């Protein structure tokens, strides 16, 4: 059983039959939302997908904690932004001047990225919810039960051997109505009014909880949200799920203070890039975004990549040669799903089909033409081939059907674009090549020369042939003359691209102009 199906069944079993199940993800937009952060949203999404497949209605909430404080100035932000410290990130100006706020700069980019994946998410902004008064009753309740909340938090601080909270600790923080920075709590009147004093602008006065200037602290805010939206499932990073962490305290607070059951959870591990050291940080700027993955990966391949890895296992994305293997794997699974290829066993087939199903918000009705990414990497480096030429070559070599509709062509053209970008940005040098315009000065012994002439003659005599036939001719010409394969192929590759190694020779030569290949094999200028 896929891990998402297992979790969906557990949710139904433990939460009972509900009209709507709620899955949640969320983050503070204090920096770029990277591919590691995306794992939380995708984990919530795929569990929701599994619930929908069981005929259940699902709401996926992604909470933008944009009412959190601006705590520090990131390296990629001007130092002058220190003047906005302790303001809500939703009210800090955008340093790049293109969005309404610092938080919006990151939120809107991520929302566009997620939209490309076809994932339906209800993006909510904490700033709007607080300011609209939606959380007012819960904020007041937390103030009423302050001592009980402190008991829970202090119990876990005892376990962690940490000092107890100060006696004047409050479950809320206040934003000054005048300067919008964090103000000091003075007194609550037992109803809706809270007195404050601002250490930044010197103002003091009262603010009504319903106006939204009073916000719950994180360890109270999170369980409040679970109760408010009746959340059934939320994944969390291992830092939040460590013993005595905000997950543990939240589970007690949601039951004892807000009198609702806590959601089921699932720990997810970090996502990184193979070869990159250190943990990605949106505020430090050392991040890979979904936008970066879109430069080289189809949306379906991105979803498949996350769906095929258990959340509690670290995911290292290989943007190098591993990219070719990823495409090969995805295409194979897709063919297995549509019954065009067999798996090793029926059990493996079912597992792969289910992974593919869960990775696709909407499974296509048929297999859309797959242009093999590995071969595209070769074709996009051919100077004489434009998009139409690449498609024609793929058809001639039997990689794609002769008849293509608009959907097929759209997918092939996308892969051509992605392959070009991958070659430019990530391909190692041994994958890159340049076709030699002139015959190079290399030593070719008589046996190899005879083999080359035989291949040239064979090509000249045929208008049509299969890739397998041509491949057999290349090998047989060397075999009958006892030419060692290493020396033989080294000469042939150097003849065309000036390297000792290169792409699969038969496919590569077939993609070239036939007359050019014949002349080069005959060492003619």
C-alpha positions as CSV (number, residue, x, y, z in Angstrom):
1,X,0.0,0.0,0.0
2,X,1.3,3.5,-0.9
3,X,2.1,5.5,2.2
4,X,-0.6,8.1,1.3
5,X,-3.2,5.4,1.1
6,X,-2.2,4.1,4.4
7,X,-2.5,7.5,6.0
8,X,-5.8,8.2,4.3
9,X,-7.3,5.0,5.8
10,X,-5.9,5.8,9.2
11,X,-7.5,9.3,9.1
12,X,-10.9,7.8,8.2
13,X,-10.5,5.1,10.9
14,X,-9.5,7.5,13.6
15,X,-11.5,10.7,12.7
16,X,-14.6,8.9,11.7
17,X,-16.9,9.5,8.7
18,X,-16.9,13.3,8.0
19,X,-18.6,15.4,5.4
20,X,-15.3,17.2,4.6
21,X,-11.8,16.2,5.7
22,X,-9.3,19.0,6.2
23,X,-5.6,18.6,5.4
24,X,-3.3,21.5,6.2
25,X,0.2,22.8,5.4
26,X,1.8,26.1,6.1
27,X,4.8,28.3,6.4
28,X,6.0,31.7,7.4
29,X,6.9,33.6,4.2
30,X,10.1,35.1,5.7
31,X,12.1,34.1,2.6
32,X,11.9,32.2,-0.6
33,X,9.7,29.0,-0.3
34,X,12.0,26.3,-1.6
35,X,11.7,22.7,-2.7
36,X,12.2,21.5,0.9
37,X,9.2,23.6,2.1
38,X,7.2,22.3,-0.9
39,X,7.5,18.8,0.6
40,X,5.1,19.8,3.3
41,X,2.5,21.1,0.9
42,X,2.8,18.0,-1.4
43,X,2.6,15.6,1.5
44,X,-0.7,17.2,2.6
45,X,-1.9,17.2,-1.1
46,X,-1.2,13.6,-1.8
47,X,-2.9,12.4,1.4
48,X,-5.9,14.5,0.4
49,X,-5.7,12.9,-3.1
50,X,-5.8,9.4,-1.4
51,X,-8.9,10.5,0.6
52,X,-10.6,11.8,-2.5
53,X,-10.0,8.5,-4.2
54,X,-12.0,6.9,-1.4
55,X,-14.9,9.2,-2.3
56,X,-14.3,11.7,0.4
57,X,-14.6,15.5,0.1
58,X,-11.3,17.2,1.0
59,X,-10.3,20.8,1.8
60,X,-6.5,21.5,1.6
61,X,-5.6,24.6,3.5
62,X,-2.2,26.2,3.1
63,X,-1.7,28.7,5.8
64,X,0.5,31.7,5.2
65,X,1.8,32.7,8.6
66,X,2.3,36.2,7.3
67,X,1.3,37.8,10.6
68,X,4.5,36.5,12.2
69,X,7.2,39.1,13.2
70,X,10.0,40.2,10.9
71,X,12.7,38.7,13.1
72,X,15.9,39.4,11.3
73,X,17.2,41.0,8.1
74,X,18.3,38.3,5.6
75,X,21.6,38.6,3.7
76,X,19.9,39.4,0.4
77,X,17.9,42.3,1.9
78,X,19.3,45.9,2.5
79,X,20.5,46.5,6.0
80,X,18.2,49.5,6.3
81,X,15.3,47.0,6.6
82,X,16.3,46.6,10.3
83,X,13.9,49.6,10.8
84,X,11.0,47.2,10.2
85,X,12.1,44.5,12.7
86,X,9.2,43.1,14.9
87,X,6.6,44.3,12.4
88,X,4.3,41.7,10.8
89,X,6.0,40.3,7.6
90,X,2.8,41.2,5.7
91,X,3.4,44.9,6.5
92,X,7.1,45.1,5.8
93,X,7.8,46.8,2.5
94,X,9.0,44.7,-0.4
95,X,12.8,45.4,-0.8
96,X,12.5,44.6,-4.5
97,X,9.6,47.0,-5.0
98,X,7.4,44.6,-7.0
99,X,4.9,43.5,-4.5
100,X,2.6,45.0,-1.8
101,X,4.8,43.6,1.0
102,X,7.9,41.6,1.9
103,X,5.7,38.5,2.6
104,X,3.7,38.9,-0.7
105,X,6.9,38.8,-2.7
106,X,7.4,35.2,-1.6
107,X,3.8,34.1,-1.3
108,X,2.7,35.1,-4.8
109,X,5.7,33.4,-6.5
110,X,5.0,30.1,-4.6
111,X,1.3,30.2,-5.4
112,X,2.1,30.6,-9.1
113,X,4.5,27.7,-8.9
114,X,2.0,25.4,-7.2
115,X,-0.7,26.4,-9.8
116,X,1.6,25.0,-12.5
117,X,1.4,21.6,-10.8
118,X,-2.4,21.5,-11.1
119,X,-2.7,21.2,-7.3
120,X,-5.9,22.7,-5.8
121,X,-5.0,24.5,-2.6
122,X,-6.9,27.0,-0.5
123,X,-4.2,29.6,0.3
124,X,-5.1,31.5,3.5
125,X,-3.3,34.5,5.0
126,X,-3.1,34.7,8.8
127,X,-2.9,38.5,8.6
128,X,-6.3,38.7,7.0
129,X,-7.8,36.1,9.4
130,X,-6.6,38.0,12.5
131,X,-7.6,41.5,11.2
132,X,-11.0,40.3,10.2
133,X,-11.7,39.2,13.7
134,X,-12.1,35.5,12.7
135,X,-9.8,34.3,15.5
136,X,-11.1,36.8,18.1
137,X,-13.0,34.3,20.2
138,X,-10.0,31.9,20.3
139,X,-7.6,34.7,21.3
140,X,-9.9,35.7,24.2
141,X,-10.3,32.0,25.2
142,X,-6.5,31.7,25.3
143,X,-6.3,34.7,27.6
144,X,-9.0,33.2,29.9
145,X,-7.1,29.9,30.1
146,X,-3.6,31.4,30.3
147,X,-2.7,29.5,33.4
148,X,-3.7,26.1,31.9
149,X,-1.7,26.9,28.8
150,X,1.3,27.7,31.0
151,X,0.8,24.4,32.9
152,X,1.1,22.5,29.6
153,X,4.1,24.4,28.4
154,X,5.9,24.2,31.7
155,X,5.3,20.4,31.9
156,X,7.2,20.0,28.7
157,X,9.9,22.5,29.8
158,X,10.4,20.2,32.9
159,X,11.0,17.3,30.6
160,X,13.5,19.3,28.6
161,X,15.1,20.6,31.8
162,X,14.3,24.2,30.8
163,X,13.3,27.0,33.2
164,X,9.6,27.7,33.6
165,X,7.9,30.5,31.9
166,X,8.0,33.9,33.7
167,X,4.9,34.6,35.8
168,X,3.9,37.5,33.6
169,X,4.1,35.4,30.4
170,X,1.1,35.8,28.1
171,X,-0.2,33.6,25.3
172,X,-0.4,36.6,23.0
173,X,1.8,39.3,21.4
174,X,0.6,42.7,20.4
175,X,1.3,44.9,17.4
176,X,1.3,48.6,18.1
177,X,-1.7,50.2,16.3
178,X,0.5,53.2,15.5
179,X,4.0,52.0,14.5
180,X,3.0,48.3,13.9
181,X,5.9,47.0,15.8
182,X,5.6,44.6,18.7
183,X,4.4,46.3,21.8
184,X,4.4,45.2,25.4
185,X,1.4,43.6,27.1
186,X,0.1,45.6,30.1
187,X,-3.3,44.2,31.0
188,X,-6.4,42.4,29.7
189,X,-9.8,43.7,31.0
190,X,-11.4,40.2,30.9
191,X,-13.5,41.1,27.9
192,X,-12.2,42.4,24.5
193,X,-9.7,45.1,25.5
194,X,-6.0,44.7,26.0
195,X,-3.7,47.5,27.3
196,X,-0.3,47.9,25.7
197,X,2.8,50.1,25.8
198,X,5.0,50.4,22.7
199,X,8.8,50.5,23.4
200,X,9.4,51.6,19.8
201,X,7.2,54.7,19.4
202,X,6.3,55.3,23.0
203,X,2.6,55.2,22.5
204,X,0.3,53.4,25.0
205,X,-3.4,52.7,25.1
206,X,-5.9,49.9,24.5
207,X,-6.7,47.8,21.5
208,X,-9.8,45.6,20.9
209,X,-9.0,41.9,20.3
210,X,-11.5,41.9,17.4
211,X,-9.4,44.6,15.6
212,X,-6.7,42.0,15.0
213,X,-3.7,43.7,16.7
214,X,-3.5,40.9,19.3
215,X,-2.0,37.7,17.9
216,X,-1.5,34.3,19.6
217,X,2.1,33.1,20.1
218,X,3.2,30.2,17.9
219,X,2.7,27.4,20.4
220,X,-0.8,28.5,20.9
221,X,-1.6,29.7,17.4
222,X,-0.9,26.3,15.8
223,X,-3.3,24.3,18.0
224,X,-5.9,27.1,17.8
225,X,-5.8,26.7,14.0
226,X,-6.3,23.0,14.2
227,X,-9.4,23.5,16.3
228,X,-10.7,26.5,14.2
229,X,-10.5,24.7,10.9
230,X,-11.2,21.2,12.3
231,X,-7.9,19.9,10.8
232,X,-7.6,16.2,10.3
233,X,-4.1,15.9,9.0
234,X,-1.0,18.0,8.9
235,X,2.6,16.9,8.1
236,X,5.5,18.6,9.9
237,X,9.3,18.7,9.7
238,X,11.3,16.7,12.2
239,X,12.2,19.9,14.1
240,X,8.5,20.4,14.9
241,X,8.0,16.8,15.8
242,X,10.9,16.4,18.2
243,X,10.1,15.4,21.8
244,X,8.6,18.3,23.6
245,X,8.3,20.4,20.5
246,X,5.4,22.6,19.3
247,X,3.6,19.4,18.0
248,X,3.6,17.8,21.4
249,X,2.5,20.9,23.2
250,X,0.0,21.7,20.5
251,X,-1.7,18.3,20.8
252,X,-2.3,18.9,24.5
253,X,-3.4,22.6,24.1
254,X,-5.9,21.8,21.3
255,X,-7.6,19.2,23.6
256,X,-7.4,21.0,27.0
257,X,-7.9,24.6,25.8
258,X,-9.9,24.5,22.6
259,X,-11.6,21.1,23.3
260,X,-11.0,19.6,19.9
261,X,-8.9,16.5,18.9
262,X,-5.5,17.2,17.4
263,X,-4.8,16.2,13.8
264,X,-2.9,13.1,12.7
265,X,0.6,13.9,11.6
266,X,3.5,12.6,9.5
267,X,7.1,13.6,9.8
268,X,8.9,14.7,6.6
269,X,12.6,14.8,6.1
270,X,14.7,17.5,4.4
271,X,14.9,17.9,0.6
272,X,18.3,18.8,-0.9
273,X,20.3,18.9,-4.0
274,X,22.9,16.2,-4.6
275,X,26.3,17.7,-4.0
276,X,25.0,20.8,-2.2
277,X,26.3,21.2,1.4
278,X,24.2,22.5,4.2
279,X,20.5,23.0,4.8
280,X,18.6,25.2,2.4
281,X,17.3,28.5,3.9
282,X,14.9,30.9,2.3
283,X,16.3,33.8,4.4
284,X,19.9,32.9,3.6
285,X,19.1,32.6,-0.1
286,X,20.9,29.3,-0.7
287,X,17.8,27.7,-2.2
288,X,16.4,25.8,-5.1
289,X,12.9,26.8,-6.0
290,X,10.1,25.0,-7.8
291,X,10.8,27.5,-10.6
292,X,14.3,26.2,-10.9
293,X,13.0,22.6,-11.2
294,X,10.5,23.8,-13.9
295,X,13.5,24.8,-16.0
296,X,14.4,21.1,-16.5
297,X,11.5,19.0,-15.3
298,X,7.9,18.4,-16.5
299,X,5.4,19.2,-13.8
300,X,4.3,15.5,-13.8
301,X,7.9,14.4,-13.2
302,X,8.2,16.8,-10.2
303,X,5.0,15.4,-8.7
304,X,6.2,11.8,-9.4
305,X,9.6,12.5,-7.7
306,X,7.9,13.6,-4.5
307,X,5.2,10.9,-4.6
308,X,7.7,8.0,-5.1
309,X,9.7,8.9,-2.0
310,X,8.4,8.3,1.5
311,X,8.3,11.6,3.4
312,X,10.4,10.3,6.3
313,X,13.3,9.6,4.0
314,X,15.7,12.4,3.0
315,X,15.2,13.3,-0.7
316,X,18.3,14.4,-2.6
317,X,17.5,15.7,-6.1
318,X,20.2,15.0,-8.7
319,X,20.3,17.8,-11.3
320,X,23.2,16.1,-13.0
321,X,23.2,12.8,-14.8
322,X,20.6,11.5,-12.4
323,X,18.1,13.7,-14.3
324,X,18.3,11.4,-17.2
325,X,17.6,8.4,-15.0
326,X,14.6,10.2,-13.4
327,X,13.0,10.8,-16.8
328,X,13.7,7.2,-17.8
329,X,12.0,6.0,-14.6
330,X,9.0,8.2,-15.0
331,X,8.4,7.3,-18.6
332,X,8.7,3.6,-17.8
333,X,6.1,3.9,-15.0
334,X,3.8,5.9,-17.3
335,X,4.0,3.1,-20.0
336,X,3.3,0.5,-17.3
337,X,0.3,2.5,-16.2
338,X,-1.1,2.5,-19.7
339,X,-0.3,-1.2,-20.3
340,X,2.4,-0.6,-22.9
341,X,5.2,-2.1,-20.8
342,X,5.4,-4.8,-18.1
343,X,6.8,-4.6,-14.6
344,X,8.9,-7.3,-12.9
345,X,5.8,-8.6,-11.0
346,X,2.1,-7.8,-10.7
347,X,2.8,-6.5,-7.2
348,X,5.4,-4.0,-8.5
349,X,3.1,-3.0,-11.3
350,X,0.3,-2.2,-8.9
351,X,2.7,-0.2,-6.7
352,X,4.0,1.8,-9.6
353,X,0.6,2.4,-11.1
354,X,-0.7,3.8,-7.8
355,X,2.3,6.1,-7.4
356,X,1.7,7.5,-10.9
357,X,-2.0,7.9,-10.1
358,X,-1.4,9.8,-6.9
359,X,1.2,12.0,-8.6
360,X,-1.3,13.2,-11.2
361,X,-4.1,15.5,-10.2
362,X,-5.9,14.3,-13.3
363,X,-4.6,11.1,-15.1
364,X,-4.6,11.6,-18.9
365,X,-6.9,9.4,-20.9
366,X,-4.1,8.1,-23.0
367,X,-0.3,8.0,-23.1
368,X,0.8,11.4,-24.5
369,X,3.8,11.1,-26.7
370,X,7.0,10.6,-24.7
371,X,10.1,12.1,-26.3
372,X,13.0,10.3,-24.5
373,X,14.8,13.0,-22.6
374,X,18.1,11.1,-22.8
375,X,18.0,11.2,-26.6
376,X,16.7,14.8,-26.6
377,X,19.9,15.8,-24.8
378,X,21.7,14.6,-27.9
379,X,19.3,16.1,-30.5
380,X,19.2,19.6,-29.0
381,X,23.0,19.8,-29.5
382,X,22.6,19.2,-33.3
383,X,23.1,22.5,-35.0
384,X,21.1,21.5,-38.1
385,X,18.0,20.4,-36.1
386,X,15.2,22.8,-35.1
387,X,12.1,21.7,-33.2
388,X,10.5,20.3,-36.4
389,X,13.7,18.5,-37.3
390,X,13.9,17.0,-33.8
391,X,10.3,15.7,-34.0
392,X,10.9,14.3,-37.4
393,X,14.1,12.5,-36.2
394,X,12.2,11.1,-33.2
395,X,9.5,9.8,-35.5
396,X,12.0,8.3,-38.0
397,X,13.7,6.4,-35.2
398,X,10.4,5.1,-33.7
399,X,10.5,7.0,-30.4
400,X,7.2,8.8,-31.0
401,X,4.2,8.0,-33.2
402,X,3.9,9.2,-36.8
403,X,0.6,10.8,-36.1
404,X,0.7,13.5,-33.4
405,X,-2.1,15.8,-32.1
406,X,-1.7,19.2,-30.4
407,X,-1.3,17.7,-26.9
408,X,1.5,15.4,-28.1
409,X,3.4,18.2,-29.9
410,X,3.0,20.5,-26.8
411,X,4.6,17.9,-24.6
412,X,7.4,17.2,-27.0
413,X,8.2,20.9,-27.5
414,X,8.2,21.3,-23.7
415,X,10.7,18.5,-23.3
416,X,12.9,19.9,-26.1
417,X,13.0,23.2,-24.2
418,X,13.8,21.5,-20.9
419,X,16.5,19.4,-22.4
420,X,18.2,22.5,-23.9
421,X,18.2,24.2,-20.5
422,X,19.6,21.1,-18.8
423,X,22.4,20.9,-21.3
424,X,23.2,24.6,-20.7
425,X,23.1,24.6,-16.9
426,X,23.6,21.1,-15.5
427,X,25.0,18.7,-18.1
428,X,28.6,17.5,-17.3
429,X,31.2,18.1,-19.9
430,X,31.3,14.4,-21.0
431,X,27.6,14.8,-22.1
432,X,28.2,18.0,-24.1
433,X,29.6,17.9,-27.6
434,X,29.9,20.0,-30.7
435,X,29.7,18.5,-34.2
436,X,33.0,19.0,-36.1
437,X,32.5,20.9,-39.3
438,X,35.9,19.8,-40.8
439,X,37.4,16.3,-41.0
440,X,39.8,16.1,-38.1
441,X,43.4,15.0,-38.4
442,X,43.3,11.7,-36.7
443,X,45.1,8.4,-37.3
444,X,42.8,5.8,-38.9
445,X,44.3,2.3,-39.5
446,X,43.4,0.3,-42.6
447,X,41.0,-2.1,-40.7
448,X,39.0,0.7,-39.2
449,X,39.0,2.6,-42.5
450,X,37.6,-0.5,-44.3
451,X,34.9,-0.8,-41.7
452,X,33.9,2.9,-42.1
453,X,33.8,2.5,-45.9
454,X,31.5,-0.6,-45.5
455,X,29.1,1.4,-43.2
456,X,29.1,4.3,-45.7
457,X,28.3,2.0,-48.6
458,X,25.5,0.4,-46.7
459,X,24.0,3.8,-45.9
460,X,24.3,4.9,-49.5
461,X,22.4,1.9,-50.8
462,X,19.4,2.4,-48.5
463,X,16.6,4.9,-48.3
464,X,15.0,3.5,-45.2
465,X,16.3,1.3,-42.4
466,X,15.7,0.7,-38.7
467,X,17.9,1.8,-35.9
468,X,18.6,-1.9,-34.9
469,X,19.7,-2.7,-38.5
470,X,22.1,0.2,-38.6
471,X,23.4,-0.6,-35.1
472,X,24.1,-4.2,-36.2
473,X,26.0,-3.0,-39.3
474,X,28.3,-0.7,-37.2
475,X,29.1,-3.6,-34.8
476,X,29.5,-6.3,-37.6
477,X,31.8,-4.1,-39.6
478,X,34.3,-4.1,-36.7
479,X,33.7,-7.6,-35.5
480,X,34.5,-9.3,-38.9
481,X,37.8,-7.4,-38.9
482,X,38.7,-8.2,-35.4
483,X,38.8,-4.5,-34.4
484,X,38.8,-3.9,-30.6
485,X,35.6,-2.1,-29.7
486,X,37.4,0.5,-27.5
487,X,39.7,1.6,-30.3
488,X,37.0,1.5,-32.9
489,X,34.5,3.7,-31.2
490,X,37.1,6.1,-30.0
491,X,38.1,6.8,-33.6
492,X,34.4,7.1,-34.7
493,X,33.5,9.6,-31.9
494,X,36.7,11.6,-32.6
495,X,35.8,11.7,-36.2
496,X,32.4,13.4,-35.5
497,X,32.7,15.3,-32.2
498,X,36.4,15.2,-31.3
499,X,35.9,13.2,-28.1
500,X,36.7,9.7,-27.1
501,X,33.1,9.0,-26.0
502,X,29.7,10.3,-26.9
503,X,26.0,9.5,-27.2
504,X,24.8,6.1,-28.5
505,X,26.4,6.0,-31.9
506,X,23.7,4.5,-34.1
507,X,21.1,6.9,-32.8
508,X,23.5,9.8,-33.0
509,X,24.6,9.1,-36.6
510,X,21.0,8.5,-37.7
511,X,20.0,11.9,-36.4
512,X,22.6,13.6,-38.7
513,X,22.3,14.3,-42.4
514,X,22.9,11.0,-44.2
515,X,25.1,12.6,-46.9
516,X,27.2,14.3,-44.2
517,X,27.7,10.9,-42.4
518,X,28.7,9.1,-45.6
519,X,31.2,11.8,-46.5
520,X,32.7,11.8,-43.0
521,X,33.0,8.0,-42.9
522,X,34.9,8.3,-46.2
523,X,37.1,11.0,-44.8
524,X,35.9,13.4,-47.5
525,X,35.9,17.1,-46.9
